[in-house]
């Protein structure tokens, strides 16, 4: 959900440049309680909407960005990571009749995942939104990537060869190549006027800044493909991008 315009702030600090913990309220009943940096929600906080939905977790320049939990009034809950307000990477979604654990991209399921039902049944495989595209395959013995040439592109891709896959790029990363004059593309302080990630450009330094907060590193690269790779290659590239989270046990 988008954030409405504020009507009042209670922090004991200057409203335009408030820093530290505070409370921000809106006329429709929305409320934020948490940390601020230069007047923007940044750090740990809780945002509550008037319909009972709320998000608790990491904020960055007014965006939900990083680890957090989004909850609904009916008891549903998503716990995982967010990239500019959207579910991204591995996460667990608890809904009324099942548990959905797996990889996400731009708010949708995209990659390996497990759906566990209340009676113990499970659907396991590769997911695209709400469709199960492929079931897992059992391998009876050890193997390496060299046994599967179609996957070697991920092991061999180097930063100089790699570029972001157009079809995999989130909505805020579409369009022509990033311009060189980054100050002109995204002037400092623009977040004070707009936090619409669907329309604001994303210069390279901004992308590295966001990736550093999300992945813990700013040198994220995608394997090189043709201009319009098929869905399977897009998914493989996405899995590769989030491989470190899977290795750290962040996937159920």
Secondary structure as GFF3:
##gff-version 3
##sequence-region A 1 252
A	DSSP	beta_strand	8	10	.	.	.	ID=ss1
A	DSSP	beta_strand	20	25	.	.	.	ID=ss2
A	DSSP	beta_strand	31	37	.	.	.	ID=ss3
A	DSSP	beta_strand	40	48	.	.	.	ID=ss4
A	DSSP	beta_strand	54	60	.	.	.	ID=ss5
A	DSSP	beta_strand	63	71	.	.	.	ID=ss6
A	DSSP	beta_strand	77	83	.	.	.	ID=ss7
A	DSSP	beta_strand	86	94	.	.	.	ID=ss8
A	DSSP	beta_strand	98	105	.	.	.	ID=ss9
A	DSSP	beta_strand	108	117	.	.	.	ID=ss10
A	DSSP	beta_strand	122	128	.	.	.	ID=ss11
A	DSSP	beta_strand	131	135	.	.	.	ID=ss12
A	DSSP	three_ten_helix	145	147	.	.	.	ID=ss13
A	DSSP	three_ten_helix	149	151	.	.	.	ID=ss14
A	DSSP	alpha_helix	152	156	.	.	.	ID=ss15
A	DSSP	three_ten_helix	166	168	.	.	.	ID=ss16
A	DSSP	three_ten_helix	171	173	.	.	.	ID=ss17
A	DSSP	alpha_helix	182	185	.	.	.	ID=ss18
A	DSSP	three_ten_helix	190	192	.	.	.	ID=ss19
A	DSSP	alpha_helix	204	215	.	.	.	ID=ss20
A	DSSP	alpha_helix	231	241	.	.	.	ID=ss21
A	DSSP	alpha_helix	243	247	.	.	.	ID=ss22
###
